[in-house]
Structures are given as C-alpha cells and as structure tokens.
Amino acid sequence: MIHLNGEFMPIEQAKISVLDRGFIFGDGVYEVIPVYSRRPFRLEEHLARLQASLDAIRLANPNPLAKWTELVEKIISGNPWEDQTVYLQVTRGAAKRDHAFPKGLKPTVFLMASELVTPSADLVENGARAIVLPDFRWLRCDIKSTSLLGNCMLRTLAADQGCVEAILVRDGELTEASASNVFIVKNGTVLAPPKSQLILPGITYDVVLEILHANALPHEVRPVAESELRSADEIWVTSSSREVLAITTLDGKPVGTGKDAGKPGPVCKRVHALYQQYKAKVMGKTQAGFAQAVIEVVKRHAPDFDPATLGMRPSREGKYLSLTCNVRAVSREQLDELYRELCDHPMVTMVL
Ligand code: PLP
C-alpha cells in the first residue's frame, strides 16, 4: 500500500501528471526512514532533514510534523514487513514546463514502503568492495534531492567493477559515497569529514558519532585528505539501510595492513555491534523504578538476562533514560512477546 496526495492505494493504481516537476526536472526532495519492528528510527531527525531540504529549494512543507508522523505510521501498518524502509517524496507539483519555480502549485506527496534489507551476514563478516571516483556532482549535496543522476552514474561505475560503492573525492578531499557517508580509521582514531554543502548530513552519520562519543572512542570530525583515505587502516560506509558496513577492498587493493588487511577492522566491528545494540533500546521518562520495571519485564521473557549488563544513557536534558538490553532469545516469538510487553508498559515511551 502506498500514499499519494491524501489517498492510500495499491502502487499499481498510483498516477501522477507527466507535467509534474518531479518528473520533468527532478524538482523534489525525499527521505528514506528505516523502521525496526514497525517503529520508525529517528523519525524526528528525518523530518527535520526533510524540512531543511524543502527550505533549500523554497518549497513549503505540505504537512505539519504530526501529519507526517500519522502518514508514516499508516504506511508502516499498511505493509506486511516488521522491518521496513519508508520512502517519502515531495515534488513541486504539475505546471507548464518552465525552469524558474512557479508559485502556488499543489505539491505531490508520495510515500511507499519496502522491506528493510540490511547487509547480509557474509557482507558484515567480510566487508565490501569500493572504488574511488572524482565527485562530479553539484555543489548542494546537502539537499536530499530526487535529482540523483550524478549519484546513479557513480554507483553504476562502481557496480561495473563489482563494487558496492563509489567513494568520492573532490579537490583532494574525501566527501562521501554515492549513497552513504564515509568514515576512516587511522592509527586508532576515527576520522569523518565535517558536514558541509558537499555531503548529505546522514542520520546514521550522526548516530555513529554519538556512539563514538558515548563510548569514548577517539574520533575527529575534520577534512580527510584523499591520501589518508587511500592509506586508511579501516574504511566504513554508513547509511540507513547499510547501517555500518566495512569497505575491505579499495580500488582492488586490501584496506589496512597486517593481520586485519582486507578484513573488517576492530573499530568497525565494535561500532557495528554498538549500532546493533543501539537499535535494541527501551526509552522512558527518567523516574524512580523505570530501570527496575524494565529489568523485570525482560527477565520474565529472557530468564538468563543479567541486569548488570543493562546499558543506561540519559537524554541530553536528562528528562529521558534510554536502556540497552542484550537479550539471548531462542525464537522470534520470544522476542516479539518481550517487545509487546515492553510497548504496553505504562512507564515505557518507546521500544526499538
Ligand atoms: N550520502 C548520500 C549521498 C546518501 O544517499 C545517503 C543515504 O541514502 C547517505 C549519505 C546516508 O544518509 P542516512 O544515514 O540518513 O541514510
């Protein structure tokens, strides 16, 4: 089931005008939101980025936040998968073909979902191949625009060589990849290029930086030279669907040196594991008894859960507490029941 301009329908029935500026000019913006166990991940942040993209192309947001949340929730419940990606797109609407933005058009709003496919166990274990290419895209890569021809060309050049990604450099510096952000590790320090108009401000990029900070892993956000990329000990790409994926072969050569050369490095493995834990989170208002109440529910469904391993992190203003539970489950049903009971608990605000 998809959503188009206020209506829900099967995708085969969805129709738009051939004069839609999204079709004619790529005059639109989009978001891709990962959904775990039917919960959108970092929805607020995705909708804030949507607003930034809309502002950058002078397109009024057709929906308030609450309406977007409702639409996303309806799409999630109208589709069969537990883990999904929700794709949403706003274009300027239909008008006589003319480059300058016309005023007063009715924007076209489209949402669809597909099954969330994260990297296979083999890719996580062995990493992926990438090539380095010159970043020949435009200078506003911070806008999540539907005009993705440059990214599509670069990704195709990578695919031609059996690679999953094209890692891009502009003026001797790393920018990002054709559909992901890039981190490298050099001498134990994680390096990430700063946000600018030359890269998309990835939501996963932010999550990874938060994880690095929260776990006191050495990291620097600063320009990364092409030579540093090429001599990196580790390279990873991050995105909502790829999560944290090691690049182990760059331009046909193994990444790194020594015994880990050509394999996912130790920092990547750690961050990948922390990212997976981060998704298994229970959040609630900071109040007496919250952690204990969660421990009791978890123990009911996973008796060997050790409360000493419970991770706790207060939100920035201290109003919310997020708990991370590592649970060994023997069946999907066991996890589903635990998830349901946590969702129904009056002290729990959100379960991921
Ligand atoms: N950079 C580009 C060019 C992308 O297309 C994407 C995602 O599709 C990203 C970075 C990663 O963004 P996010 O982590 O929000 O998925």
Residues whose N, C-alpha, C, O or C-beta is under 5 A from the ligand:
A	BS01	PLP	E176 A177 S178 A179 S180 N181 L200 P201 G202 I203 T204 Y205 T238 S239 S240
